[in-house]
Amino acid sequence: LLQTFHAFRYKNYRWFWLGGVTEYMALGMQFLIFGWLALDITGSSFQLGLVIFGFGFSNIAVTPVGGLIADRISRLKLLTYSRIAVAILVTILAILRIWSSLEIWHVYLIVLLLGSVQGIQGAAGMAIVPDLVKRDDVMNAVALSQMFRQLGQIIGPAAGGFIIEFIGIGAALGVNAILYTLGILFLLAIRGFRYKAPITSATSVEQFKEGLQCIRSNPVLYTVIIVTTCTSFFALAYRQIMPAFATEVLAVGASETGLLLQSIAIGSLVGILVLASMGDFQKKAYLLLISLTVFSAFLILFAWSKWFWVSWVLLLFTG
C-alpha cells in the first residue's frame, strides 16, 4: 500500500495532485455540460458531434506546439496561465447562458478556444511530473496522476448531471468555472519549483523535426503512438457522445448520464490503482494489448445494451 502512494511524500506533487483532482472534476463536468448544452440549444445529435469535433480538432492541432512550449518555458507557469484562460472561457459561457444570450455559435467558438488552450495545458501537465519527483518515482507519480483524473471524473459527471437536472445548465457552467479556479489556487501553492530548461541552440522547428525523427527511429514510441491514436479516434469518443446515447437509446436524463460517466471513472480508478501497485512492471506491452482487447469487448456489449443498470455495469468494466 505504501508503494502505491510513494510519490505523495513530495509536498509539491501533493499540491499538483489536488489541483489535478479539481481540474478533472471540472473536465468531467465539462464534456457532459457541453453535450447537454448542444442538445438543449439545437436538439440535434449531429450538432453535439460537431461541438465535440471542434474541441478535439483544435486540441490535437495545438498539442504538438504545447509540447514544444513546455520544453522551453516553466511548465508550472504554462500550466497556471492555461488554467486561468480555461476558467475565463467557461465563465464567459456561464454568463451568456444565465443571461439567456447563448447561441450555438458561441458554443462552437468557446470549444475551439478551449480545445487549443487545454491542448497546451495537457502537454504541460504531463511534462511537469518528472520535475516534481525523483526519477525513481516517476512511474508511480504518473500512475497516481492517472488516478486523480479518475477521481475527478467519478465526482464531476455525477455532480454535473445532478446540477443540470435540478438547477440548470447555467448553474452547472458556473460550478465548472469555480472548480477550474480552485485548480489554479492549488498550483499557486507549489513552492520552490525549479525548472531547468534544456541547453540547446535548436529552433522550435528543428526540435519538432528531431522529435518526429526520434519517433520514426524508435519502434516502441511509434507503436504506442499509433495504438493510442487509433484507440482515441475509434473508441474513446464514447464518453463525449454519452448525452446523445443516454437520451436516444436508454431514454434517461442528465443525472443518469452523469452516473454512466461516473461508472467509467470508477472502473478506471480500480485499474489505475492496480497499475500503481505494480511499480515498474516489465511486461507493459502485453498489459496494454490485453487491456485494449477487454476494453473493446465490453464497449461492444455496451453498444447493444438498452437497459440502464446493465449499461452501468458494462461501462464499469469498460473503464
C-alpha positions, 0 to 999 in steps of 0.5 A: 500500500505504501508503494502505491502512494510513494510519490505523495511524500513530495509536498509539491506533487501533493499540491499538483495532485489536488489541483489535478483532482479539481481540474478533472472534476471540472473536465468531467463536468465539462464534456457532459455540460457541453453535450447537454448544452448542444442538445438543449440549444439545437436538439440535434445529435449531429450538432453535439458531434460537431461541438465535440469535433471542434474541441478535439480538432483544435486540441490535437492541432495545438498539442504538438506546439504545447509540447514544444512550449513546455520544453522551453518555458516553466511548465508550472507557469504554462500550466497556471496561465492555461488554467486561468484562460480555461476558467475565463472561457467557461465563465464567459459561457456561464454568463451568456447562458444565465443571461439567456444570450447563448447561441450555438455559435458561441458554443462552437467558438468557446470549444475551439478556444478551449480545445487549443488552450487545454491542448497546451495545458495537457502537454504541460501537465504531463511534462511537469511530473518528472520535475516534481519527483525523483526519477525513481518515482516517476512511474508511480507519480504518473500512475497516481496522476492517472488516478486523480483524473479518475477521481475527478471524473467519478465526482464531476459527471455525477455532480454535473448531471445532478446540477443540470437536472435540478438547477440548470445548465447555467448553474452547472457552467458556473460550478465548472468555472469555480472548480477550474479556479480552485485548480489554479489556487492549488498550483499557486501553492507549489513552492520552490519549483525549479525548472531547468530548461534544456541547453540547446541552440535548436529552433522550435522547428528543428526540435519538432523535426528531431522529435518526429525523427526520434519517433520514426527511429524508435519502434516502441514510441511509434507503436504506442503512438499509433495504438493510442491514436487509433484507440482515441479516434475509434473508441474513446469518443464514447464518453463525449457522445454519452448525452446523445446515447443516454437520451436516444437509446436508454431514454434517461436524463442528465443525472443518469448520464452523469452516473454512466460517466461516473461508472467509467471513472470508477472502473478506471480508478480500480485499474489505475490503482492496480497499475500503481501497485505494480511499480515498474512492471516489465511486461507493459506491452502485453498489459496494454494489448490485453487491456485494449482487447477487454476494453473493446469487448465490453464497449461492444456489449455496451453498444447493444445494451438498452437497459440502464443498470446493465449499461452501468455495469458494462461501462464499469468494466469498460473503464 
